[in-house]
């Protein structure tokens, strides 16, 4: 069997002018009549770049020198920026970061959805640093360095970044990165721990150690001592997510409050929750305000998770139905409703990428719908949303391209009007664009 030869490409530096910013924070330029995405370069800059990869329709490169810097360029406060892949935009002024994300939303709605909202809202922003309460840290024992590295992957993803600090991670965890590295290095299992999951609630932080081999009693005691010394709960995961169990303390209770609505949500260390706690509170408040549920309204919440939007909506609506594909999250959502004394909520487990005709949760119709889909969007379920009779739809999106596609469908095929849209800075210093839009049935 013949092996495919790796293509060679020129590595000689070349000068380009950066024309735009890509969705992942790279500068966009044209070189030899081909688009090239340049790490570390900003719009308006004249830079010296070098190719790092070549594709059929575009090339990839990195900035070697800046000949003419952008006035929006700032000095990244993190010493690991450029090597660590956790952030991509620390070199761009935060005000310009959110403006670039708003521009990305506008361009996607225009080019992909071919729709224009009646208005754009001011961006929703929050803390720029110390915001990540959920993360997956990679762990790697490096024999040549006689060290264990704990952190995010490097920019190109092949290795673990050599990190001693992190400016975006919850400081209750970030301040212990060095300690984690040293502790794991001292363990018998230093070669068989590939990752650590971070999960922080309002009061408790937890670390889930994935281990590929059984841990010795000595290693278990080191983990217990780390937990007692730092106050961070330690859990173990020998196999899949269902094997996660607490080591120290014996029980771990994670939760976060949405105090504006008087609710508190419990969650597990492997459950999906929004990464940015402060921004989540603002996002939920804006979504509920846009939905404007009243005591006579029946509301449907699709892709509801463990009730992040469902329970706040239930404090104002007559009846709320939450639908989620993960049965375990549905169970926890139901428990959260009971815990908060909300008896007007029903949760259902359903795969929202499959035909739901005849599903019990579709019966009776709805006045308003909130949808918070994954990156792939909500295209499959849109006909059923429209058929429910909903006069208002609030769409929370983690990917502007799928939002734009779905917006075009709702407007042109189902008679809705895009009343407004805007971005939310859920992931500062990254190219990730979180956005929200509201649709109303024409004539309402």
JOLIN-V343169 format. One record per residue. N is the residue number from 1. RES is the residue in one letter. SS is DSSP state (a for helix, b for strand, c for the rest). D_CENTER is the distance of its C-alpha to the mean C-alpha in Angstrom with 1 decimal. Layout:
# JOLIN-V343169
N/RES/SS/D_CENTER
N/RES/SS/D_CENTER
This chain:
# JOLIN-V343169
1/X/c/41.4
2/X/c/40.7
3/X/c/37.6
4/X/c/35.7
5/X/c/36.4
6/X/c/33.5
7/X/c/34.0
8/X/c/35.1
9/X/c/34.2
10/X/c/35.7
11/X/c/34.4
12/X/c/36.6
13/X/c/34.9
14/X/b/34.9
15/X/b/34.5
16/X/b/32.2
17/X/b/31.1
18/X/c/27.4
19/X/c/27.1
20/X/b/23.4
21/X/b/19.8
22/X/c/17.8
23/X/c/14.2
24/X/c/13.2
25/X/c/15.4
26/X/c/18.7
27/X/b/22.0
28/X/b/23.7
29/X/b/27.5
30/X/b/30.3
31/X/b/32.5
32/X/c/35.4
33/X/c/34.5
34/X/b/31.0
35/X/b/27.5
36/X/b/26.2
37/X/b/22.7
38/X/b/23.4
39/X/b/21.2
40/X/c/22.0
41/X/c/23.8
42/X/c/23.4
43/X/c/24.9
44/X/c/28.6
45/X/c/29.2
46/X/b/31.9
47/X/b/30.9
48/X/b/32.3
49/X/b/30.0
50/X/b/30.4
51/X/b/29.2
52/X/b/26.9
53/X/b/26.6
54/X/b/28.2
55/X/c/27.1
56/X/c/29.2
57/X/c/27.8
58/X/b/26.4
59/X/b/26.6
60/X/b/24.4
61/X/b/25.6
62/X/b/25.2
63/X/b/26.8
64/X/b/30.0
65/X/b/31.5
66/X/b/31.0
67/X/b/34.3
68/X/b/33.3
69/X/c/30.2
70/X/c/28.2
71/X/c/29.0
72/X/c/25.2
73/X/b/24.9
74/X/c/24.4
75/X/c/24.9
76/X/c/21.7
77/X/c/22.1
78/X/c/20.7
79/X/c/23.4
80/X/c/21.0
81/X/b/19.4
82/X/c/20.4
83/X/c/20.6
84/X/b/17.4
85/X/c/14.5
86/X/c/11.8
87/X/c/12.6
88/X/c/14.3
89/X/c/15.6
90/X/c/17.4
91/X/c/20.6
92/X/b/20.0
93/X/c/21.0
94/X/a/18.2
95/X/a/20.1
96/X/a/20.2
97/X/a/16.5
98/X/a/15.7
99/X/a/18.8
100/X/a/17.7
101/X/a/14.5
102/X/a/16.9
103/X/a/19.2
104/X/a/16.8
105/X/a/16.3
106/X/a/20.1
107/X/a/20.9
108/X/a/19.0
109/X/a/20.6
110/X/a/23.9
111/X/a/24.0
112/X/a/22.2
113/X/a/22.7
114/X/c/25.9
115/X/c/25.4
116/X/c/25.6
117/X/c/24.6
118/X/c/27.4
119/X/c/25.5
120/X/b/22.3
121/X/c/21.2
122/X/c/20.7
123/X/c/17.2
124/X/b/15.6
125/X/c/15.1
126/X/c/14.9
127/X/c/15.4
128/X/c/15.0
129/X/c/15.3
130/X/c/15.1
131/X/c/11.9
132/X/b/9.7
133/X/c/11.0
134/X/b/9.1
135/X/b/9.6
136/X/b/11.8
137/X/b/14.8
138/X/b/17.3
139/X/b/21.0
140/X/b/24.0
141/X/b/27.6
142/X/b/29.3
143/X/c/33.0
144/X/c/34.2
145/X/c/32.5
146/X/c/33.4
147/X/b/30.0
148/X/b/26.8
149/X/b/23.7
150/X/b/20.6
151/X/b/17.4
152/X/c/14.7
153/X/b/16.1
154/X/b/18.2
155/X/c/17.5
156/X/c/19.1
157/X/c/17.7
158/X/c/21.1
159/X/c/21.6
160/X/b/20.1
161/X/c/20.2
162/X/c/23.1
163/X/c/21.5
164/X/c/23.4
165/X/c/21.0
166/X/c/17.4
167/X/c/17.0
168/X/c/13.3
169/X/b/13.4
170/X/c/14.9
171/X/a/18.6
172/X/a/19.9
173/X/a/18.5
174/X/a/18.7
175/X/c/22.4
176/X/c/23.1
177/X/a/21.7
178/X/a/25.3
179/X/a/26.7
180/X/a/24.4
181/X/a/25.5
182/X/a/29.2
183/X/a/29.1
184/X/a/27.7
185/X/a/30.2
186/X/c/33.0
187/X/c/32.1
188/X/c/33.9
189/X/c/30.6
190/X/c/29.1
191/X/c/29.1
192/X/c/27.5
193/X/c/24.3
194/X/c/21.5
195/X/b/18.4
196/X/b/17.4
197/X/b/14.6
198/X/b/13.8
199/X/b/13.6
200/X/b/14.9
201/X/c/16.4
202/X/c/18.5
203/X/c/21.5
204/X/c/20.8
205/X/b/18.7
206/X/b/18.8
207/X/b/18.7
208/X/b/19.0
209/X/b/21.2
210/X/b/21.3
211/X/c/25.0
212/X/c/26.8
213/X/c/30.3
214/X/c/31.8
215/X/c/31.8
216/X/c/35.1
217/X/a/36.4
218/X/a/36.3
219/X/a/32.6
220/X/a/31.9
221/X/a/33.9
222/X/a/32.1
223/X/a/28.7
224/X/a/30.5
225/X/a/31.9
226/X/a/28.6
227/X/a/27.2
228/X/a/30.4
229/X/a/30.5
230/X/a/26.9
231/X/c/26.3
232/X/c/23.1
233/X/b/23.2
234/X/b/23.5
235/X/b/22.9
236/X/b/23.8
237/X/b/22.6
238/X/c/25.5
239/X/c/24.3
240/X/c/21.7
241/X/a/19.3
242/X/a/22.3
243/X/a/24.3
244/X/c/22.2
245/X/b/24.8
246/X/b/25.5
247/X/b/27.9
248/X/b/28.3
249/X/c/28.6
250/X/c/29.6
251/X/c/27.3
252/X/c/23.8
253/X/c/22.7
254/X/b/19.1
255/X/b/18.5
256/X/b/17.2
257/X/b/19.2
258/X/b/18.9
259/X/a/22.3
260/X/a/22.9
261/X/a/23.3
262/X/c/24.9
263/X/b/22.6
264/X/b/21.0
265/X/b/18.7
266/X/b/19.2
267/X/b/16.7
268/X/c/17.2
269/X/c/15.8
270/X/c/14.3
271/X/c/13.0
272/X/c/9.6
273/X/c/9.0
274/X/c/6.7
275/X/c/6.2
276/X/b/8.6
277/X/a/11.8
278/X/a/13.8
279/X/a/11.6
280/X/a/11.1
281/X/a/14.9
282/X/a/15.4
283/X/a/13.3
284/X/a/15.2
285/X/a/18.4
286/X/a/18.0
287/X/a/17.3
288/X/a/20.2
289/X/a/22.4
290/X/a/21.9
291/X/a/22.5
292/X/c/25.5
293/X/c/26.5
294/X/c/30.0
295/X/c/32.2
296/X/c/33.5
297/X/c/30.2
298/X/b/28.9
299/X/b/25.1
300/X/b/22.9
301/X/b/19.2
302/X/b/17.7
303/X/c/14.7
304/X/c/15.3
305/X/c/14.0
306/X/c/16.1
307/X/c/17.0
308/X/c/14.5
309/X/c/16.1
310/X/a/19.1
311/X/a/20.9
312/X/a/20.8
313/X/a/22.1
314/X/a/24.7
315/X/c/26.1
316/X/c/27.3
317/X/c/27.8
318/X/c/30.7
319/X/b/28.9
320/X/b/25.3
321/X/b/24.2
322/X/b/20.9
323/X/b/20.2
324/X/b/17.7
325/X/c/18.1
326/X/c/17.7
327/X/a/21.1
328/X/a/20.2
329/X/a/17.6
330/X/a/20.3
331/X/a/22.7
332/X/a/20.7
333/X/a/20.1
334/X/a/23.9
335/X/a/24.6
336/X/a/22.5
337/X/a/24.5
338/X/a/27.7
339/X/a/26.8
340/X/c/26.3
341/X/c/29.5
342/X/c/28.1
343/X/c/30.4
344/X/c/29.4
345/X/b/26.3
346/X/b/26.3
347/X/b/23.5
348/X/b/23.9
349/X/b/22.4
350/X/c/22.4
351/X/c/21.0
352/X/c/20.0
353/X/c/20.6
354/X/c/24.2
355/X/c/27.1
356/X/c/27.2
357/X/c/30.7
358/X/c/32.6
359/X/c/29.7
360/X/a/30.8
361/X/a/27.8
362/X/a/28.8
363/X/c/32.3
364/X/c/33.5
365/X/c/31.1
366/X/c/28.7
367/X/c/29.0
368/X/b/25.4
369/X/b/22.1
370/X/b/18.4
371/X/b/16.0
372/X/c/12.3
373/X/c/12.0
374/X/c/9.8
375/X/c/9.8
376/X/c/13.5
377/X/c/14.2
378/X/c/17.1
379/X/a/20.1
380/X/a/22.0
381/X/a/22.0
382/X/a/22.9
383/X/a/26.7
384/X/a/26.6
385/X/a/24.7
386/X/a/27.5
387/X/a/30.2
388/X/c/29.2
389/X/c/30.8
390/X/c/27.9
391/X/c/28.9
392/X/b/25.5
393/X/b/22.0
394/X/b/18.8
395/X/b/15.9
396/X/b/12.3
397/X/b/10.4
398/X/c/7.1
399/X/c/9.9
400/X/a/13.1
401/X/a/15.4
402/X/a/15.1
403/X/a/15.4
404/X/a/18.4
405/X/a/20.0
406/X/a/19.8
407/X/a/21.1
408/X/a/24.0
409/X/a/24.8
410/X/a/24.8
411/X/a/27.0
412/X/a/29.4
413/X/a/29.8
414/X/a/29.4
415/X/c/30.8
416/X/b/27.9
417/X/b/27.6
418/X/b/24.5
419/X/b/25.3
420/X/b/22.4
421/X/b/19.0
422/X/b/16.9
423/X/b/13.7
424/X/b/11.6
425/X/c/10.6
426/X/c/7.4
427/X/c/7.0
428/X/c/10.8
429/X/c/12.6
430/X/c/10.2
431/X/c/10.8
432/X/c/7.5
433/X/c/9.0
434/X/b/8.2
435/X/b/11.7
436/X/b/14.2
437/X/b/17.7
438/X/b/20.8
439/X/b/23.5
440/X/b/27.1
441/X/b/29.8
442/X/c/32.4
443/X/c/35.3
444/X/c/33.6
